[in-house]
C-alpha cells in the first residue's frame, strides 16, 4: 500500500507540487498573522495575571512601600536605574530599564542589530546591555565605562558590553508613564523613539546586573498591584494612605492618587481592546484558510476524477475500491508535511535575510499547533472530497467507461 501510494504521488507530481506551494504560502501567511496577534497581545498577557477584581495601577512604587502595604497578592513593577556612560571622551547619563525573567519573556526588544543579552555568551566582569539608536556612536560589540549611583549616594564603576542596538519605536517597560482612566494596557508602556525624543535608552536584565542589582539606586514606577480577594475595607484604606503618601512625595497635586486606575477597570478596557484587535485579524486567518482550501480541494477533485480509470484497473487486480480514498489521503499527508518543511524554511530565510523587508514570523508552539490543525482539517476535507467522487460510480461502471 505504501509503495502504491508513493507511485501515485509521483504520477501526480505536478499537481502535488502545486498543492505544496499553495499550502506553504498559506502556512507562511497564517504564521505571520498569528505572530502579529501574539506581538499585539504580549503586553496584555504580561499584565493579565496582575489584574483582578481587587487591585490598582499606581504611577510610582518601591520595595519599601510594597512591604508596608497589606493583603497584596502579587505585584508587577518597572525597575529603572541610571548609568553615567563614558565613551570617546564623551559622557552622558542614560536611563537603564532592568527586566526580570518574567518581563523579559514578553518584552524582549526587537533588535536592529546584534543580539539580546540572554542570547550571548557571558562576558566575564562585564554587564551585557542593549542600547537604543544614539548620538554617541555606541554600537554592537562596544565596551564602555559606566558609573552607577548606589542607594547610599556613592558611585560604583562597571563595564558595559553592548550586545546590540534595539529598533526604534517599540514599547519598553520604563518610568514616565501617566495614569489615565481612558487608557488600555498598551498605554502603560512607553514607546521609545530616539528620532523623536533624542533620548538614549539602555535595557538589561536583573541576571546581568548580578550583585549590582541590590546596590544600585533604582526607581520603581508603573506598578500593577493585585490585592487578595478577601481584602478588608480597613486594609484598602491603609493601602490608599500609602499611595497618597507616595504621590505627595512626588509632588503630585493633592488627591492625585485617586485618579489611579483600578485593576478591574483596566482589565475591562483591555479586554475590549484585545477583542477589537482579534476581530481584525481572526477573520483574515479564516478567509485565508477558506480560500486556499477551495483551491486545494479543487485540485484534489480534478486529480481524483482523473484517476478513476486507473483505480478501476487496480480494482481488477484485487485492490479494494475504497483504497482510492486512502491513496488520496496519503498524498495530502505528504503534501502537508512537505508544505510545513517549506514554510519553516521560507520563514527562516525571511527572518535571516529580510528578503521582503522587516516581517515578523515566529515559529513557536502556537504557530505549530495552528499549522497542525490546518493540516488535519485539509487532509480530512481532501479525504471527504475523494470519497464523494469515488462513491459516485461503482467499479463496474468505471471499468465499462474505460473500455468504451
N, C-alpha and C positions, 0 to 999 in steps of 0.2 A: 504493500500500500504506500509506503514511504517513497520507494523508487518510482512508482507510478505518479505520485504527487509531484516529485521533482521534475519528471519528464513533462508533465502537464504544465508546470510552471515555466519551463524552458520553452515549451511550444507556444506559450502566450507571452514571450519575453517582453515584447514592446509594449503591450497593454499593461503588463505588470510594472514595467519601468515607469510608464506614465502615471500609474497609481501611486508608486513610491514617491515620485517627485511631487505630486499634488498633496499627498498625505504629509510629507515632510514640510512643505510650505505652510500647511495648516498648523502643524505642530509648533513650528517656529513662531508663527503669528500668535498662537494661543499662549505660548511661553512668554512672549513679550507682554501680552495683556495681563496675564496672571502676575508677572513680575511687577508691572505697573501698579496693580491693585495692592500687592504686598508693600511696595515702596510708599504708596499713598496712605496706607493704614498703619505703617510701622510705629508712628508716634502714638496712635490710639492704642495699639497693642502694648506699647511701653507703659502707658499710664493706667490702662484699664484695671489692673489688679488693685490700684490705689484709689479707685473711685467706688463709692457705695452710697448707701442711704445716709450715713453719718460721716461727715468729714468736711474739709475746707481746703482751698488752694490759696496759699499765702505767698506774698511777694518776697518775703525775707524770713530766713530761719537759720539757726545754727545748732550745733550739737548740745550746747549748754541749755538753751531754751527747750529743745526737744526733751532733754532729760527732766525738765520741770513739768512738762505737760502730762496730763492724766488720761488714762484709758485710750492710749494711742495703739492702734492695731499694727499699722505699718506706715512708712513714710518714704517718699522719693524726693531727693533734693539735688539741685545742681551744686557743683563744687568748683570754685574758681580760685586761682592764685595769680600772682604776677611775677614775671621773670624779667630782670633787667639784663637784656641781651647786648653783648658787645661783639661787633664783627667789623672788620676792615676799618678800624678807627672810629666807627660809629656805635652809639649805644642808644637803646630805646627800651622803655618799659612796656612789655607786651602782656596782655591778659592771657591766661592759660586755663582752658577748661580741662577738668580732670574727670574721666569716666571710670566707673567701676565696671565689673564684668557684665552686669545686667544691662546697664545703659549702653555699653559697647555693643552688645548683641543687636540692639535695634538702631543705634545711631553711629555705627562705624562710618566715617566720612567717605564719600566717593573721591577717589584720588585722580588728580590731573596727571601727576607723575609720581613715581616712587611707589612705596607700599605702606600700608597701615602698620603701626608699631608692633602689633601682635603677630605680624606675618614675616618678621625679620628675625635673624639670629641675634642673640644677645650681644650687646656692646658693653664689655666689661668696664665698669666705672663711669658709664655714661647713661644719661636718661634719653631714651628714644622719644621723639615727638614729631608731629606733623605740623606744618605751618601753612597759613593762607598765602595767596599771592601777596607780594610785599615790595616795598621800595628799597629794602636794604640789600637786595641781591642775594638773599638766602635761598638756596635751592636744595634739591635732593642730594644727600651724601655729605652735606656740610656739617662740621662740628663747630659749635660756637660756645663761647663762655657765657655763663648766666649767673645771676645772683638772686637768691630768694630771701624774703624777709620772714623771720621766724615770728612766732606768737609773742615772744619777748621783745621784738623790735630789733633783733640782731640780724646781721647779714651772713648768709652761708653761700659758698661758691659751689658751682656744679658745672658739668659739661653736658650740653645738649647735642644729641645726634639727630639731625633732621632726616627722617626716613622717607619723607615725601611731602608733596605740596597738594593740598586738597582743593577741589573745584570751588570756584566762586559761586555764590548764590544758593547755598544749601543750608538746611536747618542745623543749628548746634544748640546744645543744652548749656546755656550760659546766663550770666546776670544781665539785668537791664530790661526784663520783661515787665510790662504794665498790665495790671489786672483789669479786665473789662467783662462785665456780665454778659455781653453780647457775643463774646469770642468763643470759638470751639477749641478743641485740643491743639490745633495747628498753631494758634497764635501765642501759645505759651512757650514756644521755642523760637529763638532768634534766627532770622535769615541773615547770614553773614555775606557781605559783598564788599570786597576791598575797593572795587572800582567806584562804588557809590559813597562809601564812608571814609575811605582812605585809612581805615584801621587794620592793624595786623592782628592775627589771632593764632595762638598755639593750642594744640589739643594733645593730650597724653592720657595715660591710664594710671590708676592707683598702683597697679603692679609695677609699672615702670618707675614711679617715684620711690617705691620701696620705703626705706626708713625716713626719707624726706617728707612723706605724706603727713605724718603725725606732727612734725616740727614746723612745717611751712604754715604761714598765716593764710588761712583760707576763708573765702566768703561763700556762704551758702545762701542761694537766692531761691527762685521759684520752687516751692515745696508743695507736693501733693500729699496731704495728710488724711489718712483714713482712721476714723475712730472706731472703737469697739461698738457693736450694735447695741450693747446694753449700757452705754454711757449715760450717766445721770445729768439732769439739768444743772446741778451744782458743779459737776465736773466740766460741763460745757462753758459755764460762766467763768470758771477758773482759767480754762484754756483761752477764752476770749480776752481775759485780762492780760495774759502773757502776750497775745498777739497785739493788743493795744500798746503795751509797753515797747515792743519791738518797733512798731510803727512810729511811736513818738520819738524813740531814739534815732530813727532815720530822719526825723524832721518832717514827717508827713503831717498834713492838716489834721486837726482833732477829729476823731471818729472815722478816719480814712479806712481803718481796718474793716469797718462794717461793709465796705464795698467789695471785699474779697468774695470770690465766687464759691458757693457751696459745691462739694464734690458731687452731690446728687444732681444739681442743675447743670454742671459741666458734663456729666455723663449723659443727660438728656439731650443737650445741644450737640454733643459729639456723636451720639448715635444717629441723630438726624443727618449730620454731615457725612458720616460713613454711608448711610443709606442712599443719600443723593449721589455719592460717588459710585456706589455699586450699581445704581440704576443706569449710570452712563456706560460702565464697562461690561457688565454681565450680558446685556443684550448683544453687544458686539461679539463676545465669545460664542454665544448661542448661534447668532447669524452666521458667523464664520464656519462653525461646525456643520450647520444645516446645509449651507451652500456647497461645501466640499463633499458632504455625504451624498448629495444629489448627483454630483459628478462621478463619484466613486461607484455608486450603485448603478448608474447608467453604464459605466464600463463593465461592471460585473454582469449586468443583464445581457449586454452585447456578447461578452465573452462566453457566457453560459449557453445562450441561444446558438452561437456558432459551434459549440462543442457537442450539440445534441446527437449529430450523426456519429461522432467519434464515441460518445457514450453508448450508443446503440451497438456498435461493433464490440466494445468491451463487454456489454451485456451478453452478447452471443458467446463470448469467450469465458463466461462464468462470473463476471463481476456483478454484484448486486446493483440494481437500478439506483438506489439511494446513495450509493458511493459517490455519485457525481456531486452531491451536496457536500460530502466530506472533502472531496478534491478542491471545490471552490473555497471552502472554509480554510483548508490548509494553505492555499495560495494567498489568501488575505492575511493569514497569520504571518507568513513570511514577509509580505508587503509591509505590515505594521512594524515588524522587527527591523527591517532594513530602513524604514522611514524614521524610526526613533534614532537609529545609529546616525543616519544622515542629518537629522535635525540637531542632535547634540554636536555633531561635527561642525555644522554651519554656525551654531551658537558659539562654539569655541573660537572659530576663525573670526567671527564678528567681534567678540569680546577682546580678542588678542590684537587684531589689526584694524578695528573700526572701519571696515570696508564701506559701510553705509552711514558713516558718522557715528555720533555717540548715541547708541541704542542700548538700553539695559536689558540683558537677557540672563536670568539666573536659572540654573539647572538644579534646584534644590528638591527636597522631598515633596512639597506641594505640587510643583510643576510635574514631577514624575508621576504622582498619583493622577493628575489631570490627564496626562498622556496615556496612561494605562487604561483609565476609564474610557477615553475616546477610542482607543484601540479595541477594547472589548465590545463597545457598542457598534463600532464599524464592522467588526468580524461577525457579530450577531446579525446585523442587518443584511450583510452580504450573504450569509447562510440562508436567511429568510427569503431573499430575492431569488437565489438559486433554487431553493426548494419549491417556490411558487412556479418558476418557469419549467423545472423538470417534471413537476406533477401535473402540468397542463396536458401532457401527452403520455401515453403508455409506451413502453419499449417497442411493442409490436407496430404501433403507428409510426414511430421514428424509423424503424427498420424498413417499413414499406415505403416511406418517403425517400429514404436513401437509395432504394432500388430504382425508384422512378427517376 
